[in-house]
Amino acid sequence: MASGHPYGCVLAAIKRFHFYDMKYCYNCDRVTIGEPLFCNFCGRSYDVKLCPRLHVNGRNTRVCSNCSSSELTTPQPRVPPWAKILLFLLTLIPGLILVVISIGLVAFFVNRFLFSHDMLMGLAAIDFVRWVRSGGAGRRFRFISAKVFIDGCRHPGSSMSC
């Protein structure tokens, strides 16, 4: 018998974390989840006119091109082009601000790390420990350092505090 979760659990997890599309109605200022043809709250269609059989027609048509029905839905109000540009810029500006702040912080920390003496001492200590552990100091020095730093803490009469 196979171990692990059944295949259905994986599908349920994928569906649970799926991000659904949403449409915003400019008539009633509400959001409808999914890919609806019309707003669930005010009944207006999104940028198209629909006949009773739900045939999709352009905004400017008066009669359905498929069934010749004159009963068409009312589309939501048009969004002016300047509003679309403004919305795009308002969503772009916070991202650009975060990128500039991130680049500034990285530059600050690189500058602080490379040109500050206290940071250089920390880097030199890390490099020294790595050099000793990699065998650059020789077997005798590694044995002594292990005795001092590791075994010194284990002995009750030792003067080292751990």
N, C-alpha and C positions, 0 to 999 in steps of 0.2 A: 504494500500500500504506500502511496506517495505521501511525503510529509509536506507541511506548509499549508498556506491558506488556499481555500478553493478559489477557482477563477472568478467566481461571482463577487467575492470580496474585493478583488482588485478593481473590477469594473465599478463597484459601488464607491470605492475611494476616488476613482478618477471622476465620476459624476459629481461627487460631493465637492471637489475642488475645482470644478470647471467654472470658468468665468463666462457668464452669459452676456450676450449683447443687449444693449438697451437703446431705446429711441426716446427722444425728448420731444414733447408736444409744445410748440410755440404758442398755441392757442390757450391751453389751460395750465401751462407751466408744470406739467407732471411727467414722470418717467414711466415708460412701460417696458417690462423685461421681455427679452426675446427679440424676434424679428416680426412684429405684428404689421398687418396691413393698415390698421387704423388705431387711433388712441382708444384705450379701454375706458377712459373717463368722459371725454367729450364727444367721441364718435367720429372725429375728423380723420381723414386719411393723411398719410405722410407723403407729400410732394407728388401725389398721383390722384386721379379720380377713378373710383371703382363703381362698376355697375352692380345690380343685385346678384349677378352670378359671379362676382368678384373678378371680372376681367380688368386687367390693369390698363389704364389709358393715361395720356399726358394731361398736364394741368389745364391746358387751353382747349381741350376737346369738349363738345357739347353733346355728342352722341357716341355710344360705345362702338368701337370699330369692329367688334366680333358679333355682337347680338343686336345692334342698332337700338339699344335701350336709351331713352333720354333721362332716366332716373340715375343720376350719378352723385357720388358723395362729394362733400365740400372738402377740399384739401386745407391743411393748416396754412396760416399766413406765411408768405415768403420771408425768408431771412435775408436782409440786405447784405451785399457782398462785404461792406465795411465791417459788419458785425462778425462775419466769419473770420476776417483777417484779425480783428481785435481779439476774438476768442483764441485764435491760434497763437497770437503774441502773448496773451495772458497765460497760456499753458506753457509757452516756451521760456518766458523770462525766469520763473523760479528755477528751472533746470539749469539755465545759463548761470544764474547766481550761485547755485550749488557747485557747478563746475569751477567757477572762478575761485570760490572759497576753498575748494579742495586742492586746487593747484597752489594757491597761496600757502595753505597749511603744509603741504608736502615740501614746498620750497623752504619754508621756515624751519621744519624739522631736519631737512637735509643740511641746511646751513648751520643749524645749532649742533648737529651731530658731527659735522666735519670740522668746524672751526672753534668749538668750545673745548677747553682743556679738560673739564670734568667728564665730558662725554668720551674724550679720547682715552682717558685713563680707564674707563669702564670697558671700552673696546679692547684696549691692550690687555686687561685682566682676562677677558673672555678668550682672547687669542692665546694668551699664555697657558690657560687651563687646557684649551684644545690641543696645543702643541705638546704639553706634558702627556695628555691622555693618548695622543696618536703615536707616541714612541719617539718623539724628537729629543726628549731629554735622556733617553737611555733607560735600561732596566733598573739600575741601582737607584736612580733618582725617583722613579715611579714607585718603587718599593718603599722608599723612605717617606715620600709624600703620602702614600696610602697608610703607612703606619702612624704618621702624625695626625692626619685628618680623620681617618676612619677608626683605627684601633685606639687612639687616644681618648675617644669619647666612651669607649666600652669599659675601660678600666675604672673601678670605683675610686682608686687612690689618685687618679689623674688630676692634674691641675687645670685641664681644659674643661670648659663648660660647653655643653652641647645644646 
